[in-house]
Structure formats: structure tokens, C-alpha cells
Amino acid sequence: MPLFSSRKEEKKVKVTFANGLLFVEKPDGKQQAFPLEWFPKLMNATDEEREDWKQTDKGIHFNQLDIDVAF
């Protein structure tokens, strides 16, 4: 008997930075803003470090900085 597995569709969020804030836009269009003061490593990060992230079950993870942002 064959085994079937279903993958939950990965829904990417949109991540942007402006005016000292991290903006996360969810697939439904809702947006959350987080002050970069809460994440000093992220505040001082390069564009390359900020662009290296992945979506997790609880939020996003910045790979090079080892920072998790839950939403």
C-alpha cells in the first residue's frame, strides 16, 4: 500500500525595514511593526544579514543573526 504525505503550503510573509521598524506583512494583508530597538543585532545588521531569513511555525528566523521574531 503506498504512503502519501501532504505538505502544508508554505505561506511566505513579506519583511521590510523602514524608520527604525521591522514590518511583517502576513499573506492575509495584515501588517505588524516591531521597533528595531527590541532587536539590537537586527538594528545594526547589514542588508545581507537582514535578507537572510526564513519563515517558521511561530514567526521568522534571521539565519546569520540567530534572531527569532514571533508573531
C-alpha positions in Angstrom: 0.0 0.0 0.0 1.5 3.4 -1.0 2.1 6.0 1.6 1.1 9.5 0.9 2.2 12.6 2.7 0.7 16.0 2.3 2.7 19.1 2.8 1.2 22.2 4.3 1.6 25.0 1.8 4.3 27.4 3.0 2.9 30.9 3.2 5.6 33.5 2.9 5.3 36.7 4.7 6.8 40.0 3.5 9.6 41.5 5.6 10.6 45.1 5.2 12.6 47.7 7.2 11.8 51.5 7.5 12.1 54.3 10.0 13.7 52.1 12.7 11.0 49.5 12.4 10.7 45.9 11.2 7.4 45.4 9.2 6.0 41.9 8.7 3.1 41.6 6.3 1.1 38.3 6.5 -0.4 36.6 3.5 -3.8 38.0 4.5 -2.5 41.6 4.2 -2.3 42.3 7.9 0.8 44.0 9.0 2.7 44.1 12.2 5.5 46.5 13.2 8.3 45.8 15.6 10.8 48.5 16.9 14.4 47.6 15.9 15.4 48.7 19.4 13.9 45.4 20.6 16.5 43.5 18.4 19.9 45.4 18.6 21.6 42.8 16.4 19.0 43.3 13.7 19.2 47.1 14.1 22.9 47.1 13.4 22.8 44.3 10.7 23.8 44.7 7.1 21.2 44.4 4.3 22.6 41.0 3.5 22.0 39.7 7.1 18.5 41.2 7.2 17.6 39.5 3.9 18.7 36.1 5.1 15.6 34.9 6.9 13.1 32.0 6.8 9.6 31.6 7.9 9.0 29.3 10.9 5.9 28.0 12.6 6.0 30.8 15.1 7.3 33.7 13.0 10.6 34.4 11.2 14.2 33.5 11.9 17.1 35.6 10.8 19.7 32.9 9.9 23.0 34.8 10.1 22.0 36.7 13.2 20.3 33.8 15.0 17.3 36.0 15.9 13.7 34.8 16.1 10.7 37.2 15.8 7.4 35.7 16.8 4.1 36.9 15.6 
